[in-house]
Amino acid sequence: MGSNGVLSALAQEGDGNGESVEIEDLQGQMPIEDRYLRIAVLATAKAAQLHQNYFGEIGEAEEKDSQNLLTEVDTEAETLIRDTITEELGDDFEEENHALYGEEQGGQLEGGYVWIIDPLDGTTNFSKGIPHFGVNIAVTKDGELYAAVMYYSLRDEVYVAVRDEGAYKFRSDGYDLVAEDSEPTELSVTDTEAIEDSFHGVGFYLKETANDFDYMGLWRYLFSYTQGTRLLGAAAPDLAFVSEGVFDTVSVKDLKPVDVAPEALLVREAGGTVTDFDGNADLDSILAGSVVASNGKLHDDFFDLLEDSGKDWLTRPIDTLER
């Protein structure tokens, strides 16, 4: 498919009549009324339409490296997102000192407002036909996380947050930002207090993580002495699941700012805790890409186990690790 092929095909397939579908943004639809959040939801919704149109049909993926794939949908979706943001902001883009930073096209992480964009989080899942991936946008304001959106593409489920305004989930439908029959739900993390009662998501995405024996040993403990662990292959929805109480913790290592930025705000606004693996919560530490998101009550327990873990936790009989 040639340049702009996906975008032109989207217009052809949008309503079956050769015309693109316009996503309606009705006043009062959003659970949080905020201009930048609205623009982020609109941009992610457009990208998700691309995902839906081409899921199961993209048979080729370019290798950025052996464990990091790229499809044309990634690049075209990022272009669509960038165009939507700049068009919606108009002259305010320059006047308010906005900047864009994307997974595929790069950019800068400095500005009055920075839009951190992952047009397709879970590209390998997408290219292999696994229905677990999404669109990520975070907006920082004056160096702090301000707004967040994770659009869970195939289910049209949208996770949103604005700093000090809470976190919510609602359903879109490709026509309305919030589907007419969708009642936004305020998100909240779990209240699980005992590690043996907990459920965990983990993220091993690069071979370098295999040399982190503390983390690998902790994973062995968690799948043996808790309700279980899941490695689902897409950090954005995995981390968002903490904000709605699916997982008690999700930990991911060696990722990029675009993979984790929105979810840090989502989880915090839902009552949870997000830090890096050294316990740091500042934005630079989060954007380094190795994070632990939890319901807050289990955060110290996670780090206590991580401190106790080591290479021997990978070789000792599992019964000897019970706490």
C-alpha positions in Angstrom: 0.0 0.0 0.0 1.6 3.3 -1.1 2.0 6.6 0.7 -1.1 7.7 2.5 -2.7 4.4 1.4 -4.1 3.6 4.8 -5.6 7.1 5.3 -7.2 7.1 1.9 -8.6 3.6 2.4 -10.0 4.8 5.8 -12.0 7.4 3.9 -13.3 4.8 1.5 -14.3 2.3 4.1 -15.5 4.7 6.8 -19.2 4.4 6.1 -19.3 2.0 3.1 -20.1 4.9 0.7 -16.6 6.3 0.0 -16.9 9.0 2.7 -15.1 9.3 6.0 -17.0 9.0 9.2 -17.1 12.2 11.1 -16.8 11.6 14.9 -19.3 13.8 16.7 -18.2 15.8 19.7 -21.4 16.8 21.5 -21.3 19.3 24.3 -21.4 17.7 27.7 -20.5 14.2 26.5 -17.1 13.9 28.2 -16.9 12.9 31.9 -14.3 15.7 32.3 -14.7 18.9 30.4 -11.2 19.9 29.2 -10.2 21.1 25.8 -6.9 19.2 25.6 -8.5 16.0 26.8 -11.2 16.3 24.2 -8.7 16.8 21.4 -6.7 13.8 22.7 -9.8 11.6 22.7 -10.7 12.7 19.2 -7.2 12.0 17.9 -7.1 8.5 19.5 -10.6 7.7 18.2 -9.4 8.4 14.7 -6.3 6.3 15.1 -8.4 3.4 16.5 -10.6 3.5 13.4 -7.5 2.7 11.4 -6.7 -0.2 13.7 -10.2 -1.6 13.4 -10.2 -1.3 9.6 -6.9 -3.0 9.2 -6.7 -5.5 12.0 -6.2 -8.9 10.5 -5.2 -7.5 7.1 -1.7 -6.2 7.7 0.4 -9.2 6.8 3.8 -7.5 6.7 5.6 -5.7 9.5 9.0 -4.0 9.2 11.5 -4.8 12.0 12.8 -1.8 13.9 14.8 -4.4 15.7 14.2 -8.1 16.2 11.7 -7.5 19.1 10.1 -4.3 17.8 7.9 -4.3 14.8 6.5 -1.5 12.7 3.5 -1.5 10.3 2.2 1.2 8.0 -0.7 1.6 10.4 1.7 2.8 13.1 3.1 5.5 10.8 -0.2 6.6 9.3 -2.0 6.6 12.6 0.7 8.9 14.1 0.3 11.3 11.1 -3.4 11.3 11.7 -3.0 12.0 15.4 -0.5 14.8 14.8 -2.7 16.4 12.1 -5.7 16.3 14.4 -3.9 17.9 17.3 -2.5 20.7 15.2 -5.7 21.4 13.4 -7.8 21.5 16.6 -5.4 23.8 18.3 -4.9 26.1 15.4 -2.9 29.2 16.2 -2.8 28.2 19.9 -0.3 25.4 18.9 2.5 28.0 18.6 1.1 30.7 20.9 0.8 28.2 23.9 4.1 26.6 23.1 2.9 23.0 22.3 5.2 20.3 21.2 4.7 16.8 19.8 6.7 13.6 20.7 5.7 10.4 18.9 6.8 6.8 18.8 7.5 6.8 15.1 8.3 10.4 14.2 10.1 11.5 17.4 10.0 15.1 18.4 10.8 16.9 21.7 9.8 16.4 25.3 10.1 20.1 26.2 7.4 22.8 25.9 4.6 24.5 27.7 2.4 21.5 26.6 3.9 18.3 25.3 1.8 15.7 23.6 3.3 12.2 24.0 1.9 9.9 21.4 2.0 6.1 20.8 -0.2 5.6 17.7 -0.3 1.8 18.2 0.8 0.3 21.4 1.1 -3.5 20.9 2.2 -3.5 17.3 3.3 -7.1 17.5 -0.1 -8.2 18.8 -1.7 -6.2 16.0 0.4 -7.7 13.3 0.0 -11.3 14.6 -3.8 -11.0 15.0 -3.9 -10.8 18.8 -6.8 -8.4 19.8 -5.0 -6.6 22.6 -3.6 -3.1 21.7 -4.4 0.5 21.9 -3.6 4.2 21.3 -1.8 6.3 23.9 -1.7 10.1 24.3 -0.5 12.0 27.4 -0.3 15.7 27.7 2.1 17.4 30.0 1.8 20.9 31.2 4.7 22.8 32.5 6.7 19.6 33.1 3.9 17.6 34.8 1.4 15.1 33.6 -1.9 16.9 32.9 -4.2 14.8 30.7 -4.2 11.1 29.6 -6.1 8.9 27.1 -5.7 5.2 26.4 -8.1 4.0 23.6 -8.5 0.3 23.7 -9.0 -0.1 20.0 -11.1 -3.1 19.2 -13.5 -2.7 22.1 -13.9 1.1 21.7 -13.2 1.5 25.4 -11.6 4.8 26.4 -9.7 5.5 29.6 -9.2 9.2 30.4 -7.8 11.3 33.2 -7.0 14.9 34.0 -4.8 15.9 36.9 -6.9 16.4 40.0 -10.1 15.6 38.1 -10.1 11.8 38.5 -10.0 9.0 36.0 -12.9 7.6 33.9 -13.8 4.9 31.4 -16.4 5.1 28.7 -17.3 3.6 25.4 -17.0 5.3 22.1 -18.5 4.0 18.8 -16.7 5.6 15.9 -19.5 8.2 15.5 -19.7 9.9 18.9 -16.7 10.5 21.2 -18.9 9.0 23.9 -21.4 6.5 22.7 -25.0 7.5 23.3 -25.7 4.4 25.4 -22.4 4.7 27.4 -22.4 6.0 31.0 -18.9 7.0 32.0 -17.6 5.1 35.0 -15.2 6.6 37.5 -12.2 4.3 37.8 -10.7 3.0 41.0 -7.9 0.7 41.8 -8.4 -2.5 43.9 -8.3 -2.6 47.7 -6.3 -5.8 47.8 -3.9 -5.8 50.8 -2.4 -9.3 50.9 0.2 -10.3 48.2 -1.2 -13.8 48.2 -4.6 -12.4 47.1 -3.2 -10.3 44.3 -3.2 -10.5 40.5 -0.3 -9.1 38.4 0.6 -8.0 34.9 4.3 -8.2 33.9 6.1 -6.9 30.9 9.2 -8.4 29.3 9.7 -6.8 26.0 13.5 -6.8 25.3 16.1 -9.4 25.8 18.0 -7.1 28.2 15.3 -7.7 30.7 16.3 -11.3 30.9 19.5 -10.3 32.6 17.6 -8.5 35.4 17.7 -11.5 37.8 15.9 -9.6 40.6 12.9 -8.9 38.4 12.9 -12.4 36.8 13.1 -14.0 40.2 10.2 -11.8 41.4 8.1 -12.9 38.5 8.7 -16.5 39.4 7.5 -15.8 42.9 4.4 -13.9 41.8 3.1 -16.6 39.5 3.7 -19.2 42.2 2.3 -17.5 45.3 -0.4 -15.1 44.1 -3.5 -15.4 42.0 -1.3 -15.3 39.0 0.5 -13.2 36.4 -0.2 -12.3 32.9 2.1 -11.2 30.1 -0.3 -9.8 27.5 2.1 -8.0 25.2 0.8 -4.4 25.3 1.9 -2.1 28.1 -0.7 0.6 27.6 -3.8 -1.4 28.1 -2.1 -3.6 30.7 -1.2 -0.6 32.9 -4.7 1.0 32.3 -6.2 -2.2 33.7 -4.6 -1.3 37.1 -6.7 1.9 37.1 -10.0 0.0 36.8 -9.1 -2.8 39.3 -8.3 -5.7 36.9 -4.7 -6.0 38.0 -3.4 -5.2 41.4 0.0 -4.4 40.0 1.6 -4.1 36.6 5.3 -3.8 36.1 7.1 -3.2 32.8 10.8 -2.7 32.0 12.9 -1.1 29.3 10.1 0.7 27.4 9.7 4.3 26.1 7.9 7.4 27.3 5.0 6.8 24.9 4.3 3.4 26.4 3.8 4.5 30.0 3.1 8.2 30.3 -0.8 8.3 30.1 -1.1 5.3 32.4 0.9 6.9 35.1 -1.7 9.6 35.4 -4.6 7.2 34.9 -3.5 5.0 37.8 -2.7 7.9 40.1 -6.0 9.6 39.5 -7.7 6.2 40.2 -6.1 6.1 43.6 -3.0 4.1 42.8 0.8 4.5 42.9 3.2 4.7 40.0 7.0 4.8 40.3 10.1 3.6 38.6 12.0 0.5 39.9 13.9 2.7 42.3 10.7 4.2 43.8 11.0 7.5 42.1 7.7 9.2 41.1 8.9 12.3 39.2 8.1 12.6 35.5 11.6 12.1 34.2 11.9 8.8 36.1 8.5 7.6 34.7 9.4 8.6 31.1 12.6 6.5 31.4 10.2 3.6 30.7 10.6 1.1 33.6 7.6 1.5 35.9 5.7 -0.2 38.6 2.0 0.6 38.9 0.0 -0.6 41.8 -3.1 -0.1 43.9 -0.9 1.6 46.4 -1.5 -0.8 49.2 0.8 -3.4 47.6 3.6 -1.1 46.4 5.8 -1.6 49.4 5.2 -5.4 49.3 6.3 -5.5 45.7 9.5 -3.7 46.5 10.2 -5.8 49.5 10.0 -8.9 47.3 12.1 -7.3 44.7 14.8 -6.5 47.2 14.8 -10.1 48.5 14.9 -11.5 45.0 18.0 -12.4 43.1 19.5 -14.9 40.7 19.1 -17.7 43.3 15.3 -17.2 43.1 15.5 -18.6 39.5 17.2 -21.8 40.6 16.0 -22.7 44.1 13.1 -25.1 44.5 10.0 -23.0 44.5 8.8 -24.3 47.9 11.8 -22.6 49.5 10.7 -19.1 48.4 7.4 -19.1 50.2 7.1 -16.2 52.6 
